[in-house]
Amino acid sequence: MMEFLPGEGTSLGVALAMHDAAKKLVGRHTGITLNVKGLDEVCARLVENGARFTEPLETTPWGKMAVVADPDGNEFALVEA
């Protein structure tokens, strides 16, 4: 579960969903996209530290994108427009 909380600046709360209905969602694309400056360098550092990419870094007409998985297989898109 993710919440965007009002207040000064942007803050983010994350809670574990451990009930049976949520467990079937583990290990798939989360729908979360993070805008990253210097994506080439970030991806290189992630590779050096053993991250697993489900979609490698690629350049498209609108910018760059890669998809990385956390240790449970949940996928997060990284983009630089």
N, C-alpha and C positions, 0 to 999 in steps of 0.2 A: 504494500500500500504506500502511496506517496501523496503528500499534501504540500501545497504551496501556501505558506502562512503569510498573512498580511503583517506589515510592520516596516521598519526601516530596511531598505534594500530588499533583496530576495533571500528567503530562507527556505529550507527544505527539511521535512521530517520524513523519516523512513521507519516503518514498523514491520516486523516479521509476521507473515500470515501462515501460521502453522496448522490451520484446520484442514481437514481432508479435502474440501472443495478447492483449496488454494494449492495443495501439493501437486495436483496434475498440471499446474501452470509452470512449474519449475523446469528450467532447461529450454526455454524458447525465447524468441525475440520479445523484448520488454516493451517495445514501442518508444523507448527513451532515446532521444538523440541529443548528443552533447556537441555544442559548437566549440571547436578547439583552435586556438591560434598556434601556428607552427606544427601542423598535424604531421608532417614528414618526420620531424624530430621526436614528437610524442610517440608515434608508432615505432620508430627505431628503438626508443627506450623501452617500450612495452615488450618488443621482441627480445631484446637483451635480457629482460627479466622474466622471460618464459611465458608471456601472454599468448593465448591462442586466438587467432583471427579466423572467423568463419567466412568473412569476405575481406580479402586483402585490400590494402590502400590502392585506390585508383583515382585518376584524374578524369573528370567529366566536364562537359561544357559549362556547368554551373559552379564547379569547384571540386573539392576532393572529399572522398568518403572511404571509411573502413568500418567493419563490424567486428567487435571484439567480444569474447565470451568470458564471463567470470568463472571461478572454479566449479560452480554448479551448472554451468552451461547456459546461463541467462545471457542474452545477447544485447549489446548496447551499440548504437551507431555513433560514430565519431565523424563530424563533418567540419570542413573549413570552406566557407563560401568566398 
